[in-house]
Protein backbone atom coordinates (compact mmCIF):
# COMPACT_ATOMS: atom_id res chain seq x y z
CA UNK A 1 0.00 0.00 0.00
CA UNK A 2 2.85 2.38 0.79
CA UNK A 3 4.37 1.69 -2.64
CA UNK A 4 1.13 2.71 -4.39
CA UNK A 5 1.11 5.98 -2.43
CA UNK A 6 4.72 6.74 -3.39
CA UNK A 7 3.96 6.08 -7.08
CA UNK A 8 0.93 8.35 -6.91
CA UNK A 9 3.10 11.09 -5.49
CA UNK A 10 5.73 10.76 -8.19
CA UNK A 11 3.32 10.86 -11.12
CA UNK A 12 2.08 14.43 -10.53
CA UNK A 13 5.67 15.54 -10.04
CA UNK A 14 6.64 14.12 -13.43
CA UNK A 15 3.78 15.95 -15.11
CA UNK A 16 4.75 19.19 -13.44
CA UNK A 17 8.38 18.68 -14.47
CA UNK A 18 7.36 18.25 -18.12
CA UNK A 19 5.46 21.51 -18.00
CA UNK A 20 8.48 23.29 -16.50
CA UNK A 21 10.75 21.96 -19.26
CA UNK A 22 8.33 23.04 -22.02
CA UNK A 23 8.24 26.55 -20.56
CA UNK A 24 12.04 26.88 -20.40
CA UNK A 25 13.26 29.66 -22.76
CA UNK A 26 16.84 28.50 -23.33
CA UNK A 27 18.57 25.22 -24.13
CA UNK A 28 22.06 26.17 -23.05
CA UNK A 29 22.02 23.33 -20.54
CA UNK A 30 21.17 19.85 -21.82
CA UNK A 31 21.60 16.46 -20.31
CA UNK A 32 23.46 15.11 -23.33
CA UNK A 33 26.14 17.77 -23.77
CA UNK A 34 28.82 15.31 -22.67
CA UNK A 35 27.26 12.03 -23.78
CA UNK A 36 26.12 12.83 -27.33
CA UNK A 37 28.70 14.65 -29.51
CA UNK A 38 27.46 17.01 -32.18
CA UNK A 39 28.00 16.35 -35.90
CA UNK A 40 30.97 18.71 -35.87
CA UNK A 41 32.78 16.80 -33.11
CA UNK A 42 35.19 14.07 -34.07
CA UNK A 43 35.99 15.61 -37.45
CA UNK A 44 39.53 15.42 -38.79
CA UNK A 45 41.22 18.81 -38.42
CA UNK A 46 43.41 18.28 -41.50
CA UNK A 47 42.37 18.32 -45.13
CA UNK A 48 42.99 15.09 -46.99
CA UNK A 49 46.01 15.26 -49.31
CA UNK A 50 45.03 15.44 -52.98
CA UNK A 51 46.32 12.21 -54.54
CA UNK A 52 45.59 13.18 -58.12
CA UNK A 53 47.34 14.77 -61.09
CA UNK A 54 46.05 16.97 -63.90
CA UNK A 55 46.89 16.08 -67.50
CA UNK A 56 46.01 17.95 -70.67
CA UNK A 57 44.72 16.16 -73.75
CA UNK A 58 43.22 17.64 -76.90
CA UNK A 59 43.04 21.08 -75.29
CA UNK A 60 41.16 19.82 -72.22
CA UNK A 61 42.41 19.21 -68.67
CA UNK A 62 41.63 15.91 -66.95
CA UNK A 63 42.23 15.16 -63.27
CA UNK A 64 43.37 11.55 -62.83
CA UNK A 65 44.71 9.44 -59.95
CA UNK A 66 48.50 9.58 -59.85
CA UNK A 67 49.03 5.92 -60.79
CA UNK A 68 46.78 6.28 -63.86
CA UNK A 69 48.40 9.60 -64.77
CA UNK A 70 51.84 7.97 -64.68
CA UNK A 71 50.58 5.23 -67.00
CA UNK A 72 49.17 7.81 -69.43
CA UNK A 73 52.46 9.74 -69.46
CA UNK A 74 54.39 6.53 -70.10
CA UNK A 75 52.05 5.60 -72.98
CA UNK A 76 52.34 9.11 -74.43
CA UNK A 77 56.14 8.96 -74.25
CA UNK A 78 56.20 5.50 -75.82
CA UNK A 79 53.84 6.63 -78.57
CA UNK A 80 55.99 9.69 -79.39
CA UNK A 81 59.15 7.58 -79.49
CA UNK A 82 57.66 4.87 -81.69
CA UNK A 83 56.00 7.35 -84.02
CA UNK A 84 59.22 9.19 -84.68
CA UNK A 85 61.26 5.97 -84.99
CA UNK A 86 58.80 4.57 -87.52
CA UNK A 87 58.92 7.82 -89.47
CA UNK A 88 62.71 7.59 -89.70
CA UNK A 89 62.62 3.91 -90.68
CA UNK A 90 60.03 4.60 -93.37
CA UNK A 91 62.07 7.47 -94.73
CA UNK A 92 65.24 5.37 -94.82
CA UNK A 93 63.41 2.53 -96.55
CA UNK A 94 61.92 4.87 -99.14
CA UNK A 95 65.33 6.33 -99.96
CA UNK A 96 66.88 2.88 -100.28
CA UNK A 97 64.03 1.69 -102.49
CA UNK A 98 64.35 4.78 -104.67
CA UNK A 99 68.08 4.19 -105.15
CA UNK A 100 67.52 0.55 -106.11
CA UNK A 101 64.84 1.54 -108.61
CA UNK A 102 67.12 4.12 -110.21
CA UNK A 103 70.03 1.67 -110.48
CA UNK A 104 68.12 -1.58 -110.98
CA UNK A 105 70.01 -2.51 -114.15
CA UNK A 106 73.46 -2.08 -112.63
CA UNK A 107 72.46 -3.99 -109.51
CA UNK A 108 71.01 -6.79 -111.65
CA UNK A 109 74.32 -7.04 -113.55
CA UNK A 110 76.24 -7.35 -110.29
CA UNK A 111 73.92 -10.14 -109.15
CA UNK A 112 74.31 -11.96 -112.49
CA UNK A 113 78.10 -11.71 -112.43
CA UNK A 114 78.19 -13.05 -108.86
CA UNK A 115 76.14 -16.08 -109.92
CA UNK A 116 78.50 -16.82 -112.84
CA UNK A 117 81.56 -16.51 -110.59
CA UNK A 118 79.96 -18.93 -108.12
CA UNK A 119 79.67 -21.52 -110.91
CA UNK A 120 83.40 -21.28 -111.60
CA UNK A 121 84.06 -21.72 -107.89
CA UNK A 122 82.57 -25.23 -108.13
CA UNK A 123 85.47 -26.37 -110.35
CA UNK A 124 88.21 -28.58 -108.87
CA UNK A 125 91.02 -26.30 -109.90
CA UNK A 126 93.81 -28.49 -108.49
CA UNK A 127 92.57 -31.63 -110.21
CA UNK A 128 91.89 -29.79 -113.48
CA UNK A 129 95.42 -28.32 -113.55
CA UNK A 130 96.83 -31.91 -113.52
CA UNK A 131 94.42 -33.50 -116.00
CA UNK A 132 93.90 -30.60 -118.45
CA UNK A 133 96.17 -27.61 -117.94
CA UNK A 134 94.90 -25.92 -121.12
CA UNK A 135 91.26 -26.00 -119.98
CA UNK A 136 92.35 -24.89 -116.53
CA UNK A 137 94.02 -21.82 -118.03
CA UNK A 138 90.98 -21.04 -120.17
CA UNK A 139 88.47 -21.27 -117.30
CA UNK A 140 90.71 -19.40 -114.94
CA UNK A 141 90.97 -16.51 -117.42
CA UNK A 142 87.18 -16.43 -117.88
CA UNK A 143 86.62 -16.30 -114.13
CA UNK A 144 89.16 -13.51 -113.71
CA UNK A 145 87.40 -11.51 -116.45
CA UNK A 146 84.02 -11.93 -114.75
CA UNK A 147 85.50 -10.89 -111.41
CA UNK A 148 87.00 -7.72 -112.94
CA UNK A 149 83.66 -6.87 -114.54
CA UNK A 150 81.86 -7.48 -111.26
CA UNK A 151 84.29 -5.33 -109.27
CA UNK A 152 84.06 -2.51 -111.78
CA UNK A 153 80.26 -2.60 -111.67
CA UNK A 154 80.29 -2.63 -107.86
CA UNK A 155 82.56 0.43 -107.87
CA UNK A 156 80.20 2.24 -110.20
CA UNK A 157 77.16 1.44 -108.03
CA UNK A 158 79.07 2.42 -104.88
CA UNK A 159 80.13 5.71 -106.45
CA UNK A 160 76.53 6.46 -107.42
CA UNK A 161 75.41 5.68 -103.90
CA UNK A 162 78.07 8.00 -102.44
CA UNK A 163 76.92 10.79 -104.76
CA UNK A 164 73.35 10.13 -103.77
CA UNK A 165 74.29 10.21 -100.07
CA UNK A 166 76.08 13.53 -100.56
CA UNK A 167 73.04 14.94 -102.32
CA UNK A 168 70.80 13.72 -99.52
CA UNK A 169 73.03 15.33 -96.92
CA UNK A 170 72.85 18.63 -98.76
CA UNK A 171 69.12 18.24 -99.10
CA UNK A 172 68.88 17.36 -95.39
CA UNK A 173 70.84 20.49 -94.46
CA UNK A 174 68.40 22.61 -96.47
CA UNK A 175 65.42 20.90 -94.83
CA UNK A 176 66.90 21.42 -91.36
CA UNK A 177 67.49 25.09 -92.14
CA UNK A 178 63.90 25.46 -93.36
CA UNK A 179 62.67 23.59 -90.27
CA UNK A 180 64.60 25.96 -87.98
CA UNK A 181 62.99 28.91 -89.76
CA UNK A 182 59.53 27.52 -89.04
CA UNK A 183 60.41 26.71 -85.42
CA UNK A 184 61.81 30.21 -84.80
CA UNK A 185 58.54 31.65 -86.05
CA UNK A 186 56.26 29.35 -84.04
CA UNK A 187 58.30 28.87 -80.84
CA UNK A 188 59.42 32.16 -79.29
CA UNK A 189 62.24 30.72 -77.21
CA UNK A 190 63.70 28.64 -80.06
CA UNK A 191 67.50 28.79 -80.12
CA UNK A 192 70.54 26.55 -80.72
CA UNK A 193 70.70 26.03 -76.96
CA UNK A 194 67.09 24.81 -76.86
CA UNK A 195 67.75 22.52 -79.81
CA UNK A 196 70.74 21.05 -77.98
CA UNK A 197 68.51 20.41 -74.95
CA UNK A 198 65.98 18.64 -77.16
CA UNK A 199 68.77 16.55 -78.66
CA UNK A 200 69.87 15.51 -75.17
CA UNK A 201 66.25 14.82 -74.17
CA UNK A 202 65.60 12.73 -77.29
CA UNK A 203 68.74 10.61 -76.94
CA UNK A 204 68.76 10.15 -73.17
CA UNK A 205 65.03 10.02 -72.43
CA UNK A 206 63.48 8.64 -75.61
CA UNK A 207 66.33 6.50 -76.93
CA UNK A 208 66.94 8.36 -80.19
CA UNK A 209 70.15 7.82 -82.13
CA UNK A 210 72.08 10.79 -83.49
CA UNK A 211 70.90 9.99 -87.04
CA UNK A 212 67.29 9.71 -85.91
CA UNK A 213 67.42 13.09 -84.21
CA UNK A 214 69.02 14.62 -87.30
CA UNK A 215 66.18 13.23 -89.39
CA UNK A 216 63.64 14.63 -86.93
CA UNK A 217 65.35 18.04 -87.12
CA UNK A 218 64.40 18.27 -90.78
CA UNK A 219 60.69 18.04 -89.93
CA UNK A 220 59.29 20.91 -87.81
CA UNK A 221 56.28 18.78 -86.86
CA UNK A 222 58.47 16.16 -85.21
CA UNK A 223 60.55 18.84 -83.49
CA UNK A 224 57.41 20.44 -82.09
CA UNK A 225 56.34 17.05 -80.75
CA UNK A 226 59.71 16.73 -79.00
CA UNK A 227 59.44 20.30 -77.71
CA UNK A 228 55.96 19.85 -76.24
CA UNK A 229 56.91 16.49 -74.75
CA UNK A 230 59.98 18.06 -73.13
CA UNK A 231 58.05 21.07 -71.77
CA UNK A 232 55.20 18.86 -70.54
CA UNK A 233 57.57 16.58 -68.67
CA UNK A 234 59.24 19.57 -67.01
CA UNK A 235 55.86 20.97 -65.89
CA UNK A 236 54.78 17.62 -64.47
CA UNK A 237 58.08 17.28 -62.64
CA UNK A 238 57.60 20.73 -61.07
CA UNK A 239 54.08 19.84 -59.97
CA UNK A 240 55.29 16.58 -58.45
CA UNK A 241 58.08 18.33 -56.52
CA UNK A 242 55.91 21.23 -55.37
CA UNK A 243 55.29 20.94 -51.60
CA UNK A 244 51.66 20.30 -50.81
CA UNK A 245 50.06 22.71 -48.33
CA UNK A 246 47.69 20.94 -45.97
CA UNK A 247 45.25 23.42 -44.50
CA UNK A 248 43.67 22.79 -41.13
CA UNK A 249 39.92 22.94 -41.00
CA UNK A 250 38.55 25.85 -39.02
CA UNK A 251 36.90 24.79 -35.76
CA UNK A 252 33.14 24.82 -35.93
CA UNK A 253 31.44 27.08 -33.42
CA UNK A 254 28.42 25.47 -31.84
CA UNK A 255 25.55 27.93 -31.72
CA UNK A 256 22.57 27.57 -29.43
CA UNK A 257 19.23 28.96 -30.49
CA UNK A 258 17.37 30.86 -27.79
CA UNK A 259 13.76 30.09 -27.44
CA UNK A 260 14.10 26.51 -28.66
CA UNK A 261 12.31 24.06 -26.40
CA UNK A 262 13.44 20.58 -25.50
CA UNK A 263 10.84 17.91 -24.93
CA UNK A 264 12.45 14.91 -23.33
CA UNK A 265 10.30 12.06 -22.09
CA UNK A 266 11.44 11.20 -18.54
CA UNK A 267 10.32 7.62 -19.08
CA UNK A 268 13.05 7.27 -21.75
CA UNK A 269 15.82 8.42 -19.36
CA UNK A 270 18.30 6.18 -17.62
CA UNK A 271 18.39 6.06 -13.83
CA UNK A 272 21.28 8.54 -13.65
CA UNK A 273 19.64 10.91 -16.13
CA UNK A 274 16.32 10.74 -14.34
CA UNK A 275 18.01 11.46 -11.00
CA UNK A 276 19.78 14.50 -12.48
CA UNK A 277 16.60 15.72 -14.11
CA UNK A 278 14.76 15.24 -10.84
CA UNK A 279 17.33 17.32 -8.92
CA UNK A 280 17.11 20.18 -11.42
CA UNK A 281 13.34 20.14 -11.26
CA UNK A 282 13.40 20.38 -7.48
CA UNK A 283 15.96 23.21 -7.61
CA UNK A 284 13.76 25.19 -9.99
CA UNK A 285 10.78 24.80 -7.70
CA UNK A 286 12.79 26.12 -4.78
CA UNK A 287 13.79 29.32 -6.62
Secondary structure in CASP SS format (residue, H / E / C, confidence):
PFRMAT SS
TARGET T0000
AUTHOR 0000-0000-0000
METHOD secondary structure of the structure
MODEL  1
X C 1.00
X H 1.00
X H 1.00
X H 1.00
X H 1.00
X H 1.00
X H 1.00
X H 1.00
X H 1.00
X H 1.00
X H 1.00
X H 1.00
X H 1.00
X H 1.00
X H 1.00
X H 1.00
X H 1.00
X H 1.00
X H 1.00
X H 1.00
X H 1.00
X H 1.00
X C 1.00
X C 1.00
X C 1.00
X C 1.00
X C 1.00
X C 1.00
X C 1.00
X C 1.00
X C 1.00
X C 1.00
X C 1.00
X C 1.00
X C 1.00
X C 1.00
X C 1.00
X C 1.00
X C 1.00
X C 1.00
X C 1.00
X C 1.00
X C 1.00
X C 1.00
X C 1.00
X E 1.00
X C 1.00
X C 1.00
X C 1.00
X C 1.00
X C 1.00
X E 1.00
X E 1.00
X E 1.00
X E 1.00
X E 1.00
X E 1.00
X C 1.00
X C 1.00
X E 1.00
X E 1.00
X E 1.00
X E 1.00
X E 1.00
X E 1.00
X H 1.00
X H 1.00
X H 1.00
X H 1.00
X H 1.00
X H 1.00
X H 1.00
X H 1.00
X H 1.00
X H 1.00
X H 1.00
X H 1.00
X H 1.00
X H 1.00
X H 1.00
X H 1.00
X H 1.00
X H 1.00
X H 1.00
X H 1.00
X H 1.00
X H 1.00
X H 1.00
X H 1.00
X H 1.00
X H 1.00
X H 1.00
X H 1.00
X H 1.00
X H 1.00
X H 1.00
X H 1.00
X H 1.00
X H 1.00
X H 1.00
X H 1.00
X H 1.00
X C 1.00
X H 1.00
X H 1.00
X H 1.00
X H 1.00
X H 1.00
X H 1.00
X H 1.00
X H 1.00
X H 1.00
X H 1.00
X H 1.00
X H 1.00
X H 1.00
X H 1.00
X H 1.00
X H 1.00
X H 1.00
X C 1.00
X C 1.00
X C 1.00
X C 1.00
X H 1.00
X H 1.00
X H 1.00
X H 1.00
X H 1.00
X H 1.00
X H 1.00
X C 1.00
X H 1.00
X H 1.00
X H 1.00
X H 1.00
X H 1.00
X H 1.00
X H 1.00
X H 1.00
X H 1.00
X H 1.00
X H 1.00
X H 1.00
X H 1.00
X H 1.00
X H 1.00
X H 1.00
X H 1.00
X H 1.00
X H 1.00
X H 1.00
X H 1.00
X H 1.00
X H 1.00
X H 1.00
X H 1.00
X H 1.00
X H 1.00
X H 1.00
X H 1.00
X H 1.00
X H 1.00
X H 1.00
X H 1.00
X H 1.00
X H 1.00
X H 1.00
X H 1.00
X H 1.00
X H 1.00
X H 1.00
X H 1.00
X H 1.00
X H 1.00
X H 1.00
X H 1.00
X H 1.00
X H 1.00
X H 1.00
X H 1.00
X H 1.00
X H 1.00
X H 1.00
X H 1.00
X H 1.00
X C 1.00
X C 1.00
X C 1.00
X C 1.00
X C 1.00
X H 1.00
X H 1.00
X H 1.00
X H 1.00
X H 1.00
X H 1.00
X H 1.00
X H 1.00
X H 1.00
X H 1.00
X H 1.00
X H 1.00
X H 1.00
X C 1.00
X C 1.00
X C 1.00
X C 1.00
X C 1.00
X H 1.00
X H 1.00
X H 1.00
X H 1.00
X H 1.00
X H 1.00
X H 1.00
X H 1.00
X C 1.00
X C 1.00
X H 1.00
X H 1.00
X H 1.00
X H 1.00
X H 1.00
X H 1.00
X H 1.00
X H 1.00
X H 1.00
X H 1.00
X H 1.00
X H 1.00
X H 1.00
X H 1.00
X H 1.00
X H 1.00
X H 1.00
X H 1.00
X H 1.00
X H 1.00
X H 1.00
X H 1.00
X C 1.00
X C 1.00
X C 1.00
X C 1.00
X C 1.00
X C 1.00
X E 1.00
X C 1.00
X C 1.00
X C 1.00
X C 1.00
X C 1.00
X C 1.00
X C 1.00
X C 1.00
X C 1.00
X C 1.00
X C 1.00
X C 1.00
X C 1.00
X C 1.00
X C 1.00
X C 1.00
X C 1.00
X H 1.00
X H 1.00
X H 1.00
X C 1.00
X C 1.00
X H 1.00
X H 1.00
X H 1.00
X H 1.00
X H 1.00
X H 1.00
X H 1.00
X H 1.00
X H 1.00
X H 1.00
X H 1.00
X H 1.00
X H 1.00
X H 1.00
X H 1.00
X H 1.00
X C 1.00
END
